[in-house]
Amino acid sequence: MTGLTYRHHRDKTMLNTLSSLDLRLIRVFRAVVDAGGISAAQSTLNVSQSTISNQLAALETRLGYRLCERGRAGFALTAKGSQLLHASRQLLDAAEAFCVEARQLERKLVGQLRIGVVGHTTMRAHARLSETIRRFRQREEAVELVLSMLAPGTLEEALINGEIHLGIGYFWHRAPSLQYLPLFTEHQLAYCSQEHPLFRQAGNMAVEEAARHDWAWRSYPLPDIQLPVESWRITARADNMEAMAVLILSGHHLGFLPEHFARPMVEQGLLRALNPALLCYHPTFHMVTRQSARQSEVVCAFMQDLLTAHQLPPA
């Protein structure tokens, strides 16, 4: 091809985008350079010398400039050929890295996982959640975890609205759009403070006697409670355990607290359980997700790790 003819094709064939053919031609060019010439590259590429020459010419036509001198004088890169060799190595290395990453993504968990948990659960429950996170982090994953402590009354709403992907807490009804799997049971007892007139009698208090006093109650419905609370004198409400403890410690209200949460205050002589055998209830904590025909792989993996941490069978 003459210099005039070469320039004639330049504007029409200048490389603007890469095709799979371009990548193949660039690999041929790199193989020729690595072998030190067209003849030496025949065994590497397993094609004839004329085929390699045609492929190099096709690449030069696509680029619009000569890459190498080849002939009786031997093989030598032009200045632009040397620069393209460096660029081609960067390109092919990046393409290989892309292929590796693309293959890994097939089995890698990616994205964000937002988890809502009721506050003031037992240390054992916290330990199981920590174990779950540890198991999950041992997977092939690149997931951002977002963990939020939420009031029981807001967990279901956050799940239904899509604000969180998975919730752990107790629930007083079953929304048809959610899936509930039981995890563990918590023990809640009724308490009075040392400032309350029932403090000295606490331990074997009759339900009828306790009902005649003022109670602090949750601002949301309670599940699994078998007591006639509708006839009790409820004069205060709280949406979390700390607020409930403040009301009970005032000496004016009776109220329920998780046994593990109240234990330090009982040991300090600040609280007493009214009647652990009768004035109690035992809510079941559930793992809750949205019902879906195809659950997210990230959510499914975390669910299985959570069930394993609680020594429960797979869902």
PAPA-985554 format. One record per residue (C-alpha): residue in one letter; x, y, z. Coordinates in steps of 0.2 Angstrom, whole numbers, padded with zeros to 4 digits, always signed. Layout:
BEGIN
AXYZ/...
END
This chain:
BEGIN
M+0000+0000+0000/T+0007+0017-0005/G+0008+0032+0006/L-0005+0041-0004/T-0017+0026-0003/Y-0014+0024+0015/R-0019+0042+0019/H-0034+0040+0008/H-0041+0027+0020/R-0036+0036+0035/D-0051+0047+0039/K-0063+0033+0034/T-0056+0020+0045/M-0048+0029+0060/L-0051+0019+0076/N-0065+0028+0087/T-0072+0013+0095/L-0066-0004+0100/S-0073-0020+0093/S-0069-0038+0097/L-0060-0039+0081/D-0049-0024+0086/L-0045-0033+0102/R-0040-0048+0093/L-0029-0038+0081/I-0021-0029+0096/R-0017-0046+0103/V-0009-0052+0087/F+0002-0036+0087/R+0007-0039+0105/A+0011-0057+0101/V+0022-0052+0086/V+0032-0039+0097/D+0034-0052+0111/A+0041-0065+0099/G+0052-0052+0090/G+0045-0053+0073/I+0031-0061+0062/S+0040-0077+0058/A+0044-0080+0076/A+0026-0077+0081/Q+0019-0091+0069/S+0021-0104+0082/T+0013-0094+0096/L-0002-0088+0085/N-0003-0105+0075/V-0006-0096+0059/S+0004-0093+0043/Q+0016-0078+0041/S+0005-0070+0028/T-0010-0071+0039/I-0001-0062+0053/S+0005-0049+0040/N-0013-0046+0034/Q-0019-0044+0052/L-0005-0031+0056/A-0010-0022+0040/A-0028-0022+0045/L-0024-0015+0062/E-0013-0001+0055/T-0028+0003+0043/R-0039+0004+0058/L-0027+0015+0067/G-0021+0026+0053/Y-0003+0024+0055/R+0011+0011+0053/L+0016+0001+0068/C+0031-0008+0063/E+0044-0010+0049/R+0045-0028+0043/G+0054-0035+0028/R+0071-0041+0024/A+0079-0028+0035/G+0070-0036+0050/F+0056-0032+0062/A+0056-0015+0071/L+0043-0004+0079/T+0040+0013+0074/A+0039+0027+0087/K+0020+0026+0087/G+0021+0007+0087/S+0031+0008+0103/Q+0018+0020+0111/L+0004+0009+0106/L+0013-0007+0113/H+0013+0002+0130/A-0006+0007+0128/S-0010-0010+0122/R-0003-0019+0138/Q-0013-0007+0148/L-0029-0011+0138/L-0027-0030+0138/D-0022-0030+0157/A-0038-0020+0161/A-0048-0031+0150/E-0042-0046+0159/A-0045-0038+0176/F-0063-0034+0170/C-0066-0052+0165/V-0060-0058+0182/E-0071-0046+0191/A-0086-0050+0180/R-0083-0069+0184/Q-0082-0065+0203/L-0098-0055+0203/E-0107-0070+0198/R-0104-0078+0215/K-0101-0062+0225/L-0114-0053+0236/V-0115-0035+0232/G-0126-0020+0237/Q-0133-0013+0254/L-0142-0023+0268/R-0152-0012+0280/I-0157-0021+0296/G-0168-0015+0310/V-0167-0022+0328/V-0177-0019+0343/G-0166-0011+0357/H-0162-0018+0374/T-0162-0037+0369/T-0152-0049+0379/M-0133-0050+0378/R-0136-0068+0371/A-0146-0061+0357/H-0133-0047+0353/A-0120-0061+0353/R-0130-0071+0340/L-0132-0056+0329/S-0113-0052+0330/E-0110-0071+0326/T-0122-0069+0311/I-0112-0053+0305/R-0096-0063+0307/R-0102-0077+0297/F-0109-0066+0283/R-0092-0057+0282/Q-0084-0073+0278/R-0094-0075+0262/E-0088-0068+0245/E-0096-0051+0247/A-0095-0033+0245/V-0110-0027+0255/E-0113-0012+0265/L-0122-0016+0282/V-0133-0003+0290/L-0139-0008+0307/S-0153+0003+0316/M-0160+0001+0333/L-0179+0004+0331/A-0194+0004+0342/P-0205-0011+0340/G-0219+0000+0334/T-0209+0006+0319/L-0201-0010+0313/E-0216-0017+0303/E-0219+0000+0295/A-0200+0002+0290/L-0201-0016+0282/I-0217-0012+0273/N-0210+0005+0267/G-0194-0003+0261/E-0183+0007+0273/I-0176-0009+0280/H-0173-0026+0272/L-0174-0037+0288/G-0181-0034+0305/I-0178-0043+0322/G-0191-0039+0335/Y-0208-0044+0342/F-0224-0041+0333/W-0242-0040+0338/H-0250-0044+0322/R-0245-0053+0305/A-0245-0041+0290/P-0249-0052+0274/S-0235-0044+0265/L-0222-0049+0277/Q-0213-0066+0282/Y-0211-0070+0300/L-0198-0083+0307/P-0197-0086+0326/L-0179-0084+0333/F-0180-0084+0352/T-0191-0079+0367/E-0189-0065+0379/H-0195-0065+0397/Q-0204-0049+0403/L-0209-0046+0422/A-0219-0033+0431/Y-0209-0022+0442/C-0211-0009+0456/S-0198+0003+0462/Q-0191+0005+0480/E-0202+0021+0481/H-0218+0012+0478/P-0230+0006+0492/L-0230-0012+0485/F-0211-0014+0486/R-0211-0023+0503/Q-0224-0035+0497/A-0217-0038+0480/G-0213-0056+0475/N-0230-0064+0478/M-0242-0050+0473/A-0259-0054+0468/V-0264-0049+0451/E-0280-0041+0458/E-0270-0030+0470/A-0258-0024+0457/A-0272-0020+0445/R-0278-0007+0458/H-0262+0004+0456/D-0256+0015+0442/W-0247+0007+0427/A-0235+0013+0414/W-0239+0004+0397/R-0231+0003+0380/S-0237+0015+0367/Y-0239+0001+0355/P-0249-0016+0357/L-0240-0030+0366/P-0240-0048+0359/D-0243-0064+0368/I-0250-0056+0384/Q-0263-0066+0394/L-0267-0053+0407/P-0284-0043+0409/V-0274-0026+0406/E-0290-0018+0398/S-0296-0016+0416/W-0280-0009+0423/R-0276+0009+0428/I-0264+0014+0414/T-0259+0032+0417/A-0243+0033+0407/R-0236+0026+0391/A-0218+0024+0384/D-0211+0018+0367/N-0195+0011+0373/M-0187+0002+0388/E-0177+0016+0395/A-0193+0028+0396/M-0202+0013+0404/A-0189+0011+0417/V-0189+0030+0421/L-0208+0029+0424/I-0207+0014+0435/L-0192+0021+0445/S-0203+0037+0449/G-0212+0026+0462/H-0229+0030+0455/H-0231+0017+0441/L-0229-0001+0439/G-0223-0008+0423/F-0216-0022+0413/L-0197-0024+0408/P-0187-0037+0401/E-0180-0048+0415/H-0162-0046+0408/F-0164-0027+0407/A-0171-0025+0424/R-0158-0036+0433/P-0145-0023+0437/M-0158-0012+0445/V-0165-0027+0455/E-0147-0031+0461/Q-0145-0013+0466/G-0161-0014+0476/L-0170-0001+0465/L-0183-0013+0458/R-0193-0029+0463/A-0203-0041+0452/L-0221-0041+0458/N-0225-0059+0455/P-0213-0068+0442/A-0225-0083+0441/L-0241-0073+0437/L-0237-0055+0432/C-0226-0060+0416/Y-0227-0063+0398/H-0215-0070+0385/P-0215-0062+0368/T-0207-0072+0354/F-0194-0062+0343/H-0195-0065+0325/M-0184-0062+0310/V-0195-0053+0297/T-0193-0049+0279/R-0205-0044+0265/Q-0214-0058+0255/S-0206-0060+0238/A-0206-0072+0224/R-0188-0069+0222/Q-0179-0063+0238/S-0163-0054+0237/E-0147-0065+0237/V-0140-0053+0250/V-0155-0055+0261/C-0156-0074+0259/A-0138-0076+0264/F-0140-0065+0280/M-0156-0075+0284/Q-0147-0091+0283/D-0132-0085+0293/L-0144-0078+0307/L-0154-0095+0308/T-0137-0104+0309/A-0131-0093+0323/H-0148-0097+0333/Q-0145-0115+0329/L-0161-0116+0319/P-0165-0126+0303/P-0163-0116+0286/A-0179-0107+0280/
END
